[in-house]
């Protein structure tokens, strides 16, 4: 039986460390590549805002997010900064991701680029499978868990490789089936005991998901800056940019002023893993909606001199922002379900649901101009900020109080 040591092999992080574990430099480098990928995804929507383009955006966004999620969940459980083999495998993934990013503008329209997308996706996932096989070898207690994970992920990789040889549109159906297998694998073949035995790092994982959310929010900043440069410094353009900035600040405030991670903490304590799974998977539509908001803001600034926005641009702004707050309310709900009945969390859920419904309703109003729409959305997020700021303070074991828990 192979023996594990602290150098050069995978390690079970939860059994090794106490206190706060920070995001590593290799993880930040990985995020940097995903910044470029998200920019390409946003560019697709900006170039073509038709219904078919939106479906293609979803088809590409889901595997991209899953690639980031896969490496993140491996790292939060098993990575070792001194593991040279892990770093080499992560480098292979990084190269594949850079090539994948170049295919995104036409990864569905071009038969050749769609093959390259499928190949680079398969390489990245197969590399992750190798990493899990090393965990299986060095950490015998994980073998039942790893074997079931590898079964689902391996079946999906076979479908992705097979898609390279399939004609369009069957190629994309194989992508969809493969994604369905991968997305459901952690849900149907892992159980509560395994989540409790090999829990995610309760401080590291929320930080990683928060950083990815911040990464996507940064793309929104880039979008409105580019729109401002293209349009020029006019009174209306500056006004629209200021309103967009307020919306971005409100999105940031709503998410980061009170990170709802009690569902992750509950798994570490041996509780139910159901809220945790919802918490994790809800970040997929959350960041997808946030990407669409950035595209909508760029459209609004570029067309600020016109009287009306296109219906798709209005939906990208109001509908996507409404969806974002509805999803964030659902994430907050996982904290409530996981055991925190504090008034601050109940209030946060209600306010976010209400704001999400109101913003979604604005998407049906076709007579709003860019400035009017941006003004209403900015007013709504300011109201949310005031509600969170003036409402009850969260209990001390959240946010700043977490570090105090480990103090003597």
VENNORQUI-V933746 format. One record per helix or strand. SS is the DSSP state (h for helix, s for strand). FROM is the first residue (numbers start at 1). LEN is the number of residues. If there is no record, write none. Layout:
ss: {SS,SS}
from: {FROM,FROM}
len: {LEN,LEN}
//
This chain:
ss: {h,h,h,h,h,h,h,h,h,h,h,h,h,h,h,h}
from: {13,25,51,84,111,140,170,192,204,235,262,274,311,343,370,400}
len: {3,23,28,23,28,24,19,6,28,22,7,29,27,20,21,6}
//
